[in-house]
Amino acid sequence: MYLAKLARGVVLALILIQVLLCCGSLNEKILEIEAHTGSGAVGDQRARHITRENARICYSGNESSWFEVYTLVAGLESHHIVAIVRNTLEWTERHGVRFCVRKYKVDASRSGSWNKVAANVEALARSKASWALSLDADALIQNYNLSPQDMLDRVQEKVGKDAFASHSLFLSSEFGKKKDVNPINGGVYFMRVNRQSIEFLLRVWNEFHGMSLFYQPYYEEQAAMRRFYMRAREEFDEDAIILPFTVFNNYYKVAKDDDFLIHYAGYGVGRGAAKNRNKYDELTSMIGEKFREDDKFRIAGQDCLGQRTQASSVSCEKGITLNQNLNWFEKLMLRMFPSKLSHTNKASFTEIHHAELRGTQRYAVGGLERTRSC
């Protein structure tokens, strides 16, 4: 009894400290960080907020492509990243669409899985496209002949013309052992590039994270999507539709040869980091076997990873990683009061410092900040 009271007292004291510290100065709200007043210099590894070289790499022959693909590869080893990029490039270049890779987390206080949400918000806020595909690093496209339009037609056929026209996000159902726990797999989904998609993802990050000092949801962003689905079903259904995973996100245990992609979620031997490394070693081997005769991949220009690529155009962009190098107290505060995303402030966490935006200018569209080449 005494220990329980002591624990409650400590928690209340920490909350009071948080309030006294200007209602959350340690809980950095991402878009409140002005680009020119201390987000960290490039290469300053001690700063809380670091501006990184080549945080986002986009491959495209046409920046005004109507369709884009987004993948986060934070935490993967370089040879794994090169293989994942190579496989997706085979599809995007064949169909003339843009492919953007985020190499680093947007917010270091949350996991890589969580950061897919933040990276997608960043990409959507910058995009000039009409549609985007969020693609997990372990989801390998295998049917390169199916075009983006083919896949959207398949989605429309499944949900109906009216539902397709009136919704912005098309999610996949869960598979494997998790399907009875969570109705949604957050690894692969289609998004319209619009305000509704961005605000949906912001709510997943800000409102339905479910995190607290004593609890961190096991399925992370998928658990947040489920919480959104269960607690605000009417609002969820206004913007999103869940389709069977076999439509565009097939599980590796049941996938067929002509499926659009194979998702290797849960694949590998071992536990934790060892299992993840084993999985990507296997996937890298699969991709290497597929493209072992592809000499043109090696003899073309170099990209921001220092690897050779056949992409006709490569854009290397700086980006910010927030909440880096925190001390134990700051980490504790962010467990109690998780960081939040916003897109209404003047400074955008997705944008680069004005001084660094050479050849680029900002403009506002519907309250969102985007960039375009001058």
Secondary structure, DSSP 8 states (H G I E B T S, - for coil): -HHHHHHHHHHHHHHHHHHHTTTTSSS--GGGS-TTTTS--TT-TTSSSEEEEEEEEEE-S-TT-SEEEEEE-TT--HHHHHHHHHHHHHHHHHTT-EEEEE-S-SBTTS-HHHHHHHHHHHHHHH---SEEEEE-TTEEE--TTS-HHHHHHHHHHHH-HHHHHH-SEEEEE--GGGGGT-SEEEEEEEEESSHHHHHHHHHHHHTS----SS---TTHHHHHHHHHHHHSHHHHHHHEEEE-GGGT-EETTT--TTSSEEE-TT-SSSSHHHHHHHHHHHHHHHHHHHTTT-THHHHS-B-TTS-B---S-EEEEEEEEBS-S--HHHHHHHHHS-----SSSSS-TTS--GGG-TTEEEEEETTEEEEEE-
